[in-house]
Each structure stands twice: as structure tokens, then as C-alpha cells.
Amino acid sequence: MTQANTVNRRQILGGLGALSAFGALSLLGCGSEDKSSTTSSSTDTSSSSSSSSTNSSSSSSSSTTINGNCAIIPTETIGPYPLLAFLSNSSVRRQDVTEGKTGVLLTVKLKIVNVNDSCKPIANTAVYIWHCDKDGQYSGYSSGQNGNHANETFLRGVQVTDDNGEVTFTTIYPGWYAGRITHIHFQVYLANNLNVSAIATSQMAFPQDITKVVYNSSLYSSRGQNTSVTSFSADNIFSDGTSYQMTTVTGDVTNGFVASLTAGIAA
């Protein structure tokens, strides 16, 4: 317990203007994230372990699977705090993103596969993740709701997939903020090129039984459980199902957790 395409179901809302590095930027939604009604093909690429629980929501009937259980990860809003200017900073390429933030240790493992090639893993692909700290605040932004975190870069980083299509990050279990259930944002950039548009933008979901245990632990107890969004059905991003974004989580509060997810993209 230490520091640690082409078919869209939901479109990214609202264009974000050019972001200036580490400044107080114009925010979309300012703390809550909305989704559009467009749907895309997707499939469940992770199954729960005995220590995790998956959401039972099923996908839209319009979902199209490719090669059996292989499908495109649903597109989600980039959210109000992407800090895309950070991608031009050399320090963004790091495996440990904690930057001194305390919380329950979380290892994030993402595997990127190509739905157009029998779901074979995609190597040399950049994956950018970002999420809030245990108190629900994001680095790089300052506001009444988010606190004063301009010029900070905690809990953000990029790794490049290996020959197995996998990246691993060391971070902490995300907290919550008003209007959203626990999640981690991620983007995928083909050919390890952060200067082009991401081929995929989505979010990782977490089993509620694991989240409840974490939020009852000492480091998170000052805020307690999420009282603003108490279920996936009430979340404005995951309300139409989490089957394809639900992580498989193993571990415990003392030793930390490992959250794994396979994301299919049309490369």
C-alpha cells in the first residue's frame, strides 16, 4: 500500500482547443464527462478473476465482432483533462507515473491487438494513460473543482508496446470526482508517433468490489466511497455497458493490484 475505425459507439465530445503546456487550460465539462449517442463495435477482451467482478451490462445489439471475440475498443470522450501538450515533453515516456503521489499501488497492463489481423498484437505502438489522484484531481490543470495543479504532470505517461503488444505502468488506484465513476483514460498512437492523431481513445473501468475495498483503506478513507456516481448505469460514460472496458483486477490493498485489459484497434 505504497506509492506508488472505424465504427464509433461514443464519439469524443466537443473539440478541445490547442492546449498550452501545463497551464490553466480551457476545460470541457470541468469535471464531468458526457458521451454522445453514437455506438460502435466492441467486444469483451478481458474476463474477471476470482478477486474481481465484471459489470453484467451487455453491448449494444449493433456491436459487430471480428474474428470471434476480437473487436474494436469503444471510443470514449477524451475528457476535460487530457493535457495533450504533455505529449511533446520528453519526460512523458516513463513506466512509473506516480511522481510522488500516495495511494494503493496499481500496475496497469494494456495489450493492443489488431482486429484487422486476427487480433495479433501490435508492437511499437505508443500508449498514453492519465487519471486522477486519490483525491480526484488531475495534473496540469487548475480550477475550483480540480485544485491548483498547473505545471504538474503526475499520473500521466507513455509506454511503447513490446512484441506482445503490451505496455505496463506503475501508478496508484484512481480516486473519484463528482460526476464520474472510477476510470483511467488512455490513447493509442500507431508507429510510436505522438505527432499524429490517436487511432483510439477510450477508458478503463474497474470492478466495483475492488474499488470499494480500496476506498475503505486508510489512504482513501478521508473521501470515502463515491457518493456522486454509485453505479455504472448512473455514469454518463459507462451507462451503456462496460463489458469491453472492464479490467481484470487481481491483488490486495497491502501488496497492490494489477489491472489488465486487451484493447482491439483497427490498424
C-alpha positions in Angstrom: 0.0 0.0 0.0 2.6 2.4 -1.1 3.3 4.9 -3.8 3.5 4.0 -5.9 -12.2 2.6 -37.4 -13.8 3.0 -37.5 -17.0 2.4 -36.1 -17.8 4.5 -33.1 -20.1 3.7 -30.2 -19.5 7.0 -28.5 -17.8 10.0 -30.1 -15.4 12.3 -28.4 -17.4 15.3 -27.3 -16.6 18.8 -28.3 -13.3 19.8 -29.8 -10.6 20.7 -27.4 -8.7 23.7 -28.5 -4.9 23.7 -28.7 -3.7 23.1 -25.2 -0.8 25.1 -23.8 1.7 23.1 -21.8 1.0 22.9 -18.1 -1.2 26.0 -17.9 -4.7 26.6 -16.7 -6.5 25.4 -19.8 -10.0 25.7 -21.1 -11.8 22.7 -19.9 -14.5 20.5 -21.4 -17.1 19.7 -18.9 -15.0 20.9 -15.9 -15.1 17.6 -14.0 -17.9 15.6 -15.6 -17.7 13.9 -18.9 -20.5 13.4 -21.3 -20.9 10.9 -24.1 -22.7 11.0 -27.4 -25.3 8.5 -28.6 -23.3 7.1 -31.4 -22.4 3.4 -31.0 -19.5 1.3 -32.2 -18.5 -2.3 -32.5 -16.7 -3.7 -29.4 -16.2 -6.9 -27.5 -15.1 -8.1 -24.1 -11.4 -8.7 -24.2 -10.9 -9.3 -20.5 -12.5 -11.6 -18.1 -12.7 -11.2 -14.3 -10.5 -13.1 -12.0 -11.8 -14.6 -8.8 -10.9 -11.4 -6.9 -12.8 -9.1 -9.3 -16.3 -8.7 -10.6 -17.4 -7.7 -14.1 -20.3 -5.5 -15.0 -23.1 -7.5 -16.4 -24.2 -4.9 -18.9 -24.3 -6.3 -22.4 -23.2 -4.4 -25.5 -25.5 -2.7 -28.0 -27.2 -5.0 -30.5 -25.4 -3.1 -33.2 -22.0 -4.3 -32.0 -20.0 -6.1 -34.7 -17.5 -8.7 -33.7 -14.5 -9.5 -35.8 -12.7 -12.9 -35.7 -14.8 -14.3 -33.0 -14.2 -12.5 -29.7 -12.0 -9.8 -31.2 -13.5 -6.3 -31.6 -12.7 -2.6 -31.5 -12.4 -0.9 -28.1 -15.3 1.6 -27.7 -14.4 5.2 -28.3 -14.9 7.4 -25.3 -14.6 11.2 -24.6 -11.1 12.4 -24.1 -12.5 14.2 -21.1 -11.7 17.6 -19.6 -8.1 16.9 -18.5 -6.1 15.3 -21.4 -3.1 17.7 -21.3 -2.1 16.7 -24.8 0.7 19.3 -24.7 2.5 16.9 -22.3 3.0 14.5 -25.2 5.7 16.8 -26.6 7.6 16.7 -23.3 10.4 14.1 -23.2 9.5 13.1 -19.6 6.2 11.7 -20.8 7.9 8.5 -21.7 8.0 6.7 -18.4 6.8 3.5 -16.9 6.3 4.8 -13.3 3.9 7.7 -13.4 3.3 8.2 -9.7 5.5 11.3 -9.3 5.3 11.1 -5.5 1.6 10.6 -5.3 0.5 8.3 -2.5 -2.2 5.7 -2.8 -2.7 1.9 -3.2 -0.2 0.6 -5.7 -1.7 -0.2 -9.1 0.1 -1.9 -12.0 -1.7 -1.2 -15.3 -1.2 -3.7 -18.1 -2.6 -2.9 -21.5 -2.4 -5.1 -24.6 -3.0 -3.7 -28.0 -4.2 -6.0 -30.8 -5.2 -5.6 -34.4 -8.8 -6.6 -35.2 -8.0 -6.5 -38.9 -5.3 -9.1 -38.5 -6.8 -11.9 -36.4 -6.2 -9.9 -33.2 -2.5 -10.2 -33.5 -0.5 -8.0 -31.0 0.7 -4.7 -32.3 4.3 -3.8 -31.4 5.9 -0.4 -31.4 2.7 1.4 -30.6 2.6 4.3 -28.1 0.0 4.2 -25.3 -0.7 7.3 -23.2 -2.6 6.9 -19.9 -3.8 9.5 -17.5 -6.0 9.6 -14.4 -6.9 11.5 -11.3 -5.1 11.0 -7.9 -6.7 9.5 -4.8 -8.4 12.9 -4.1 -9.9 13.1 -7.6 -7.6 15.7 -9.0 -5.7 15.8 -12.3 -2.2 17.2 -13.0 -1.7 20.1 -15.4 -4.9 22.0 -14.6 -6.1 24.5 -12.0 -9.7 25.2 -11.2 -12.0 25.4 -8.3 -13.0 21.8 -8.6 -9.7 20.4 -9.7 -7.4 22.3 -7.3 -4.2 24.0 -8.2 -2.1 21.6 -10.3 -1.0 23.7 -13.3 2.6 22.8 -14.3 2.3 19.4 -12.7 2.4 16.1 -14.6 1.6 13.3 -12.0 -0.2 10.2 -13.1 0.5 10.6 -16.8 2.8 8.7 -19.0 3.5 7.0 -22.3 4.9 3.5 -22.9 5.6 1.7 -26.2 4.2 -1.8 -26.8 6.6 -4.7 -26.9 6.5 -7.6 -29.4 3.5 -9.0 -27.4 1.6 -5.7 -27.9 1.9 -5.0 -24.2 2.7 -2.0 -22.0 3.0 -1.8 -18.2 2.6 1.3 -16.0 3.2 1.7 -12.3 0.7 4.1 -10.7 -1.9 4.3 -7.9 -5.5 3.3 -7.8 -7.5 6.3 -9.1 -9.8 8.2 -6.8 -13.1 9.7 -7.9 -14.5 13.1 -8.6 -18.1 14.4 -8.9 -19.9 13.1 -11.9 -17.7 10.1 -12.7 -17.1 6.6 -11.5 -13.6 5.3 -11.2 -11.7 5.1 -14.5 -8.4 5.6 -16.4 -8.1 7.3 -19.7 -5.9 6.0 -22.5 -5.0 6.7 -26.1 -3.2 4.6 -28.7 -0.8 6.0 -31.3 0.4 3.8 -34.1 4.1 3.5 -35.1 5.1 5.2 -31.8 4.2 8.5 -33.3 2.8 11.0 -30.8 2.6 13.7 -33.5 -0.4 12.3 -35.2 -4.0 11.8 -34.1 -4.6 8.9 -31.8 -6.1 5.8 -33.5 -8.0 5.1 -30.3 -9.3 7.0 -27.3 -11.0 5.1 -24.6 -11.3 4.4 -20.8 -10.7 1.6 -18.5 -13.3 0.6 -15.9 -12.7 -1.1 -12.6 -14.7 -3.8 -10.7 -16.8 -2.1 -8.0 -16.0 -4.7 -5.3 -12.3 -3.9 -5.7 -13.0 -0.1 -5.7 -15.0 -0.3 -2.5 -12.1 -2.1 -0.8 -9.6 0.5 -1.9 -11.8 3.4 -0.9 -12.2 1.9 2.5 -8.5 1.8 3.1 -6.7 4.3 5.2 -5.2 6.4 2.3 -8.6 6.9 0.7 -10.9 7.0 3.8 -10.9 10.8 4.1 -13.1 10.9 1.0 -14.7 7.5 1.3 -16.9 5.9 -1.3 -18.1 7.7 -4.4 -21.4 9.3 -3.5 -21.9 11.2 -6.8 -22.0 8.1 -9.1 -22.7 4.8 -7.3 -23.1 2.5 -10.3 -22.0 2.1 -13.9 -25.6 2.6 -15.1 -25.5 6.1 -13.5 -22.2 7.0 -15.1 -22.5 9.1 -18.2 -19.7 7.2 -20.0 -20.2 3.6 -18.9 -24.0 3.6 -18.7 -24.3 1.6 -21.9 -22.1 -1.2 -20.6 -18.5 -1.9 -19.5 -18.0 -5.3 -20.9 -15.3 -4.3 -23.3 -13.5 -1.9 -21.0 -13.8 -3.7 -17.7 -10.3 -4.6 -16.4 -9.4 -7.9 -14.8 -8.0 -7.0 -11.4 -6.0 -9.2 -9.0 -4.2 -8.4 -5.8 -4.9 -6.7 -2.5 -4.6 -3.4 -0.7 -1.5 -4.3 1.1 0.6 -5.5 -1.8 -1.2 -3.6 -4.6 -3.4 -4.5 -7.5 -2.8 -5.5 -11.1 -5.4 -4.3 -13.7 -5.2 -5.9 -17.1 -7.1 -5.1 -20.3 -6.8 -6.0 -24.0 -7.8 -3.3 -26.4 -8.6 -4.1 -30.1 -8.0 -1.4 -32.7 -8.4 -1.4 -36.5 -4.8 -0.9 -37.7 
